[in-house]
Amino acid sequence: MSNGKEVRETKDSVNLTVKKLIRFSQVERIYASRLQQDFAPDEIRSLRLIRKSWDRGEYPCYGLYDGRRLLAYAFLVCKGRRCVLDYFAVSEEHRGEGLGSAFLKEVTARIPDAECVLVEVEDPDEAQDEEARSLRLRRIAFYRRSGFYDTGIRSCPFGVDYCILNADSENRLPQAELRDFYCAMYRSILPRRIFEANFRIKDPCR
C-alpha cells in the first residue's frame, strides 16, 4: 500500500484501492450480495441493528476495490478510539494472495490513534474435530501475520466460542480494560434482553 490509499498487486500488475464507504446504501449492497454468503446465519446481525450503529457514527466500513470490483471488506464497531472488527472477508478467489493481510493493516492504520482494534476468532480449543481446529489455527495465524496478538480473553456470544485478538501497538491496554470495552460494545449494539441471554465471557462483565 502507498500513502494509505493504494495496494500494488505485483502478480497481475494492477492497482487496488482502499475506500471508506460513505453511504449506507453501499453497506446494504455488500450485506445483501456478499456478507450473507461469507458468514453463517447465526453470525449475521440484522441490518436494522447495523444501521443504528452507522447512524451514531460508530460503524466505519471499508472496501478493497479493483476498479469497481469489490475484493474484500471490513466493517467495524468503534467507540471513540476503541474498535471491534465486526465483519471481515476476502473474495474466495483472492484468498492466499496476501491481499487480506495488507488490507487489514491499512484499515487499522486508518483509525486515528486507535487504542485497540479487537477481533473475534473461533477458539481452536473448542473445535469439534481436527479439521475445524486446523482451520481456526490458520485463521489465528493470519491475524498474527497481520499484526494482532492474543489478549487471553475468551468469550461465547450466541453459543460461539471465541479467542479475542487485538491489533498490536507500543502501548497495549491492560487486559481488564480490553475486556470491559468488549463487553460494553456488545451491550451497546444488542437489546438488553438479548445481551443478557446470549453473551458470556470467562470473567463476568462489570
C-alpha positions as a printed Julia matrix, in Angstrom:
206×3 Matrix{Float64}:
   0.0     0.0     0.0
   1.14    3.51   -0.59
   0.05    6.55    1.42
  -2.81    4.56    2.9
  -4.74    4.61   -0.36
  -3.46    2.02   -2.77
  -2.34   -1.58   -2.85
   0.02   -2.58   -5.63
  -0.59   -6.21   -6.56
   2.5    -7.31   -8.47
   1.08  -10.67   -9.52
  -1.31   -9.1   -12.03
   0.2    -5.61  -12.17
  -2.99   -3.88  -11.04
  -3.62   -1.14   -8.52
  -6.09   -1.89   -5.75
  -7.7     0.92   -3.8
  -8.98    1.02   -0.21
 -12.12    3.12    0.1
 -14.13    4.15    3.14
 -17.84    3.66    2.47
 -19.69    6.96    2.81
 -23.28    5.91    2.05
 -25.27    3.28    3.88
 -26.59    2.03    0.54
 -23.04    0.76   -0.13
 -23.18   -1.21    3.13
 -26.59   -2.57    2.18
 -25.27   -3.87   -1.15
 -22.34   -5.67    0.47
 -24.64   -7.04    3.18
 -27.01   -8.48    0.56
 -24.52   -9.67   -2.05
 -21.51  -10.75    0.0
 -21.87  -10.81    3.76
 -24.72  -13.31    3.79
 -22.58  -15.66    1.7
 -19.38  -15.19    3.71
 -20.84  -15.75    7.2
 -23.07  -18.32    8.84
 -26.64  -17.15    9.51
 -26.12  -17.15   13.29
 -23.14  -14.78   12.88
 -25.09  -12.11   10.97
 -26.74   -9.26   12.83
 -29.8    -7.63   11.36
 -29.29   -4.71    9.0
 -31.51   -2.66   11.32
 -29.04   -3.0    14.2
 -26.1    -2.22   11.92
 -27.94    0.88   10.71
 -28.34    2.11   14.28
 -24.57    1.95   14.83
 -23.97    3.62   11.45
 -26.37    6.47   12.28
 -24.49    7.09   15.53
 -21.23    7.39   13.59
 -19.91    4.23   15.26
 -19.72    1.88   12.27
 -16.87    2.67    9.83
 -16.81    0.38    6.78
 -14.07   -0.13    4.19
 -13.75   -1.92    0.89
 -10.79   -3.07   -1.16
 -11.52   -2.44   -4.84
 -10.03   -3.31   -8.2
 -11.73   -0.57  -10.16
 -15.38   -1.07   -9.24
 -14.96   -4.72   -8.28
 -15.02   -5.45   -4.54
 -12.26   -7.83   -3.43
 -12.52   -7.5     0.37
 -14.44   -5.6     3.01
 -14.12   -4.71    6.69
 -16.91   -3.45    8.96
 -16.05   -2.2    12.46
 -17.87   -1.04   15.57
 -16.0     1.87   17.15
 -16.45    3.73   20.42
 -14.08    6.65   20.29
 -10.61    5.23   19.67
 -11.58    1.65   20.57
 -12.92   -0.69   17.91
 -14.04   -4.25   17.27
 -13.81   -5.8    13.82
 -17.4    -6.82   13.17
 -17.09   -8.43    9.72
 -14.04   -9.05    7.54
 -13.84  -11.15    4.38
 -11.81  -11.52    1.19
 -13.24  -12.82   -2.08
 -12.66  -16.56   -2.24
 -10.71  -16.36   -5.49
  -8.21  -13.92   -3.94
  -7.56  -15.67   -0.64
  -3.97  -16.7    -0.02
  -2.53  -13.88   -2.13
  -1.62  -11.58    0.76
  -4.32   -9.05   -0.05
  -6.3    -9.7     3.12
  -3.37   -9.06    5.42
  -2.33   -5.89    3.57
  -5.92   -4.63    3.53
  -6.41   -5.3     7.24
  -3.21   -3.45    8.12
  -4.4    -0.49    6.06
  -7.8    -0.47    7.75
  -6.29   -0.45   11.25
  -3.9     2.32   10.18
  -6.86    4.48    9.19
  -8.25    4.61   12.72
  -6.52    7.69   14.18
  -4.67    6.96   17.42
  -6.56    3.7    17.91
  -6.23    2.34   21.44
  -7.39   -1.11   20.33
  -8.88   -2.97   17.39
 -10.28   -6.25   18.68
 -11.17   -9.24   16.55
 -13.05  -12.44   17.39
 -11.6   -15.72   16.11
 -13.23  -19.06   16.85
 -11.37  -20.8    19.67
  -9.38  -23.82   18.38
  -9.53  -25.41   21.83
 -13.32  -25.65   21.47
 -13.29  -27.19   17.97
 -15.38  -30.32   17.45
 -12.81  -32.1    15.29
  -9.26  -31.8    14.0
 -10.32  -30.27   10.69
 -12.16  -27.44   12.44
  -9.26  -26.96   14.85
  -6.78  -26.7    11.98
  -8.93  -24.11   10.21
  -9.21  -21.98   13.35
  -5.47  -22.16   13.95
  -4.89  -20.95   10.38
  -7.2   -18.01   10.98
  -5.32  -17.06   14.13
  -2.03  -17.35   12.22
  -3.44  -14.98    9.58
  -4.27  -12.34   12.17
  -0.87  -12.74   13.82
   0.77  -12.09   10.44
  -1.45   -9.03   10.15
  -0.11   -7.57   13.4
  -2.53   -8.93   16.02
  -1.83  -10.67   19.33
  -3.89  -12.91   21.61
  -5.31  -10.91   24.54
  -6.15  -14.04   26.53
  -9.83  -13.02   26.65
 -12.32  -15.76   25.81
 -15.98  -15.15   25.06
 -19.09  -17.03   23.98
 -21.68  -14.78   22.31
 -24.64  -16.68   20.88
 -23.02  -20.01   21.7
 -19.86  -19.46   19.61
 -16.54  -19.72   21.48
 -14.05  -17.0    20.55
 -10.46  -16.0    21.24
 -10.15  -12.21   21.34
  -7.15  -10.76   19.49
  -6.02   -7.15   19.33
  -4.01   -5.07   16.88
  -0.57   -4.71   18.44
   0.83   -1.31   19.4
   3.54    0.2    21.55
   1.01    0.95   24.3
  -1.07   -2.16   24.89
  -4.14   -1.58   27.05
  -4.42   -3.81   30.12
  -6.47   -6.94   29.61
  -9.13   -5.74   32.09
  -9.71   -2.57   30.05
  -9.97   -4.53   26.83
 -12.45   -6.94   28.43
 -14.6    -4.12   29.8
 -14.67   -2.34   26.44
 -15.52   -5.57   24.64
 -18.45   -6.2    27.0
 -19.62   -2.59   26.72
 -19.53   -2.81   22.93
 -21.88   -5.8    22.93
 -24.19   -4.06   25.39
 -24.36   -1.05   23.07
 -25.32   -2.98   19.92
 -27.74   -5.52   21.39
 -31.06   -5.06   23.16
 -30.62   -5.73   26.87
 -32.63   -8.96   26.98
 -30.7   -10.38   24.01
 -27.36   -9.4    25.54
 -28.19  -10.97   28.9
 -29.46  -14.19   27.29
 -26.74  -14.67   24.69
 -23.46  -13.07   25.78
 -20.99  -14.82   28.05
 -17.36  -14.14   28.87
 -14.92  -16.06   31.06
 -14.71  -13.21   33.56
 -18.1   -11.56   34.16
 -18.67   -8.15   32.58
 -18.75   -5.33   35.07
